[in-house]
Amino acid sequence: MIRHVVMWKFKPEAEGKTKLENMEWVREHLYALMPIIPEIKRMEIGFDVKHTDMSMDLLLLTEFDSMEALATYAEHPEHLKVSQYVRKVIETRVVLDCEI
């Protein structure tokens, strides 16, 4: 099993929306991928609750059966649409892919 973890720090405003509005947009559109991309075995999305200088704003945790399944997700056209928007509204992105 492969766990794919992504965390983002969002811009205060971007694409005509506030940080919170963009975070909600991203959460909604990522969850919408689950019925479209069967390779996603698990998805959890959370907003930061501490708001410290070290905090990221949003967490995406997904699980896949294999690296090939993760690649299928990453290259899926609907995922790419979400990714294109995300790149416009974030300041920082960190990723960890690990075998569990």
C-alpha positions as CSV (number, residue, x, y, z in Angstrom):
1,M,0.0,0.0,0.0
2,I,1.3,3.5,-0.9
3,R,0.4,6.5,1.2
4,H,0.5,9.8,-0.6
5,V,0.6,12.8,1.7
6,V,0.5,16.4,0.4
7,M,0.4,19.6,2.5
8,W,-0.1,23.1,1.1
9,K,0.3,26.7,2.4
10,F,-2.3,28.9,0.5
11,K,-1.9,32.5,-0.6
12,P,-4.0,35.0,1.4
13,E,-6.0,35.7,-1.8
14,A,-5.9,34.3,-5.3
15,E,-8.1,33.8,-8.3
16,G,-10.6,36.3,-6.8
17,K,-11.1,34.1,-3.6
18,T,-10.0,34.3,0.0
19,K,-7.6,31.6,1.4
20,L,-10.6,29.8,3.0
21,E,-12.6,29.9,-0.1
22,N,-9.8,28.4,-2.1
23,M,-9.2,25.7,0.5
24,E,-12.8,24.8,0.4
25,W,-12.8,24.7,-3.4
26,V,-9.8,22.4,-3.4
27,R,-11.3,20.1,-0.7
28,E,-14.6,19.8,-2.7
29,H,-12.9,19.1,-6.0
30,L,-10.4,16.6,-4.5
31,Y,-13.2,14.6,-2.8
32,A,-15.1,14.7,-6.1
33,L,-12.3,12.6,-7.7
34,M,-13.0,9.6,-5.5
35,P,-15.9,8.2,-7.6
36,I,-14.1,9.1,-10.8
37,I,-10.7,7.6,-10.1
38,P,-11.1,4.0,-8.7
39,E,-7.4,3.7,-7.9
40,I,-8.0,6.0,-4.8
41,K,-8.5,3.6,-1.9
42,R,-8.7,6.2,0.8
43,M,-8.8,10.0,0.9
44,E,-8.8,12.3,3.9
45,I,-8.6,16.1,3.8
46,G,-8.1,18.4,6.8
47,F,-7.7,22.1,7.5
48,D,-5.1,23.3,10.0
49,V,-6.5,24.1,13.4
50,K,-3.4,25.6,15.1
51,H,-2.4,28.3,12.7
52,T,1.2,28.6,13.8
53,D,4.1,30.0,11.8
54,M,5.1,26.4,11.1
55,S,1.7,25.2,10.1
56,M,0.6,24.3,6.6
57,D,-3.0,25.1,5.7
58,L,-4.4,21.9,4.2
59,L,-3.6,18.2,4.3
60,L,-4.4,15.6,1.7
61,L,-3.9,12.0,2.7
62,T,-4.5,9.3,0.0
63,E,-3.8,5.6,-0.3
64,F,-3.2,3.5,-3.3
65,D,-2.5,-0.2,-3.9
66,S,0.7,0.5,-5.8
67,M,3.0,3.1,-7.3
68,E,1.3,2.4,-10.6
69,A,-2.1,3.2,-9.1
70,L,-0.7,6.5,-7.7
71,A,0.7,7.3,-11.2
72,T,-2.7,6.7,-12.7
73,Y,-4.3,9.1,-10.2
74,A,-1.5,11.7,-10.8
75,E,-2.0,11.6,-14.6
76,H,-5.8,11.4,-14.6
77,P,-7.2,14.4,-16.6
78,E,-9.7,15.3,-13.8
79,H,-6.8,15.3,-11.2
80,L,-4.7,17.5,-13.5
81,K,-7.6,20.0,-13.7
82,V,-7.6,20.3,-9.9
83,S,-3.8,20.5,-9.8
84,Q,-3.7,23.3,-12.3
85,Y,-6.0,25.4,-10.1
86,V,-4.1,24.5,-6.9
87,R,-0.8,25.7,-8.4
88,K,-2.4,29.2,-8.8
89,V,-3.6,29.5,-5.2
90,I,-0.8,28.1,-3.1
91,E,2.5,29.4,-1.9
92,T,4.1,26.1,-0.8
93,R,3.6,22.4,-1.3
94,V,5.3,19.5,0.4
95,V,4.8,15.8,-0.6
96,L,5.6,12.5,1.0
97,D,5.0,9.1,-0.7
98,C,5.7,6.1,1.4
99,E,5.0,2.4,1.6
100,I,2.8,1.3,4.5
